[in-house]
């Protein structure tokens, strides 16, 4: 979000976009509107259109001029919130700065508990799995923590949020507060090294001056000596997540880890900077679920066409999205499942989430999501 309010992105697009149409490839909103970014910028972005953009950044990645059309959609979301054009009450179940969210209810409902992990004793190293992993993959989360504990003494376990859902909804100030809260806690507990599993979290922190005195490393860098060697003949394709698109830290480390341990892999048609969003970026699944599904299907199909039998992702939200396609013959796994030899079935998560809200008791739970 750096520079989001200070810079007028719509004006930049209107003055510089050539209207070549290259950015529309694999972009649902631009394909649907059938207009170039310069035309959209000139007439003005509608608030509904703003929430139809996945904010995935691919438009910038492919633009020959390095323009960022998605930024004008992102900026329009902030404007929509300020003008009251979106009813925030409808989406407050997503807000990680609230006590009750879909994720908190899921953890409570299924008895997910991390009280045995160190959350308060000062330590130089802290592990941040990210909201999605710690909610929907508690066993994998604890496996990663226990593996880290073999290398780092009594590491801290952080359940904090990096704030990305708030930025995506159009509430950057509340996102900033979440990041500041995590930074303060790290300082109070003497943390010098933050091990991060989620690429969204990683890039939220590495770009902020307030985090520059912390050593921020990915879980793949921290655990490279603990990964297992391949013992099968499975063929893997890797989906590269949107926040990693430009710098590629996760993409590089994951591929190096898999290659080093002898795992067979192939590349999909779209990967790296050109990767197609899984459908979860920008909260697209909540605003345009049909487009989110199209993203999921496209990635699954590309993995098949590449000759893979397993699709790996290093963003847990991506893993869950691909797990929605239950009729696919392609297995979906988190990269850490493979490198740590820890199996999980991700197509079960959606059903478990829906089961919470069944019946009268489920309806009462549902109402809690919207209580003030």
Residue, then its C-alpha position, 0 to 999 in steps of 0.5 A: x500500500x506504499x504510495x497508494x493514497x499519495x499517488x493518483x494512479x487513475x491519472x497515471x493510467x489515463x496519461x500513459x496507457x497505450x491501450x494495447x490490451x496485453x494486460x487483459x490476458x488472464x484478467x477477468x475484470x478487463x476481459x469482462x469490461x472489454x475496455x482498456x485501462x486508459x478508457x476505464x481511467x478516463x471515464x472513472x472506475x465504478x465501485x463495483x468494478x473496483x471490487x471485481x479486480x483481483x489486485x493480483x498485479x499481473x497487469x503490471x507484470x506484463x505491461x511494457x511500460x510498467x504501469x499498474x492498472x490494478x492500483x487504480x482499482x485498489x485506490x478506488x476501493x479506499x474511496x468507496x469505503x470513505x464514500x460509504x459506497x460499500x456496506x462494510x457490515x456485509x464483510x466484517x466477518x473477514x476483518x482480522x482486527x475483530x474478535x469474531x471472524x470466520x477463522x476464529x469461529x473455525x478454530x473454536x468450533x474444531x478445537x484448534x489450540x496452540x496453547x502448548x506453543x510458546x507465545x509469551x516467553x522472550x526469544x530471538x526467533x518467532x514463527x508466523x504461519x499466517x492466518x490461513x495456515x494456522x486456521x485450516x492446517x493446524x497439524x502442518x502448522x505444529x509440524x513446522x513449529x516443531x521442526x523450527x524448534x530443532x534449530x531455534x531455541x524455544x521459538x515464539x509462535x505468533x498468530x498475528x495478521x499482517x493486515x492484508x485483508x484490510x488493505x484489500x477491502x479498502x481500509x489501509x489505516x486498520x491494516x497499518x494498525x495490525x502491522x504496528x501491533x505485531x511489530x510492537x509485540x516482536x520488540x517487547x519479546x526481544x525478537x530478532x528473527x521472524x520466520x514467515x510461511x505466508x508470502x503475503x505476510x513476508x512482503x508486507x513486512x519486508x517493504x516497511x521501514x519499521x521492520x528493517x531491524x528484524x531479520x525476516x526470512x521465509x520458512x524455506x530458508x529456515x528449514x532447508x536442512x530439514x527437508x526430506x528427499x523424494x522417494x516417489x515418482x510423482x510429478x509436481x507443478x508449482x503455482x506462484x502466488x501473486x505477492x511473490x510475482x515481482x521479487x520471486x523469493x518464494x518461487x526461487x527458494x521452493x524450486x531450489x528446495x524441490x530440485x535439491x531433494x530430487x522431486x520431479x517438477x514441470x512448469x505450467x504455462x503461466x508461472x513466475x511473474x506471469x502466474x495466474x491468480x488462484x482466485x483468492x487475491x483481493x478477496x475475489x472469492x467474496x466479491x466475484x466467486x464465479x471469477x474466482x472459480x474460473x481462476x481455480x479451474x485454469x490453474x488446475x487445467x494448466x497443471x494437467x497440461x504440463x503433465x503434473x499429477x500434483x499441484x503445489x502452492x506456497x500460499x495457503x489461500x491458494x492451496x485451499x482455493x485449488x482444493x475447491x475443485x474436488x472433481x479434479x484428478x490433480x492432487x493439491x498440496x502445500x509445498x511444505x506438505x511435500x518437503x516435510x513429508x506431511x500429507x493433508x486432504x485440502x478438499x475437505x476444508x470447504x465442507x468443514x467450514x460449511x458444516x459449522x453453520x448447519x442447523x439452528x446452532x449453526x445459524x447462531x454461530x453465523x449471527x455472531x459474525x455480524x454482531x457489533 
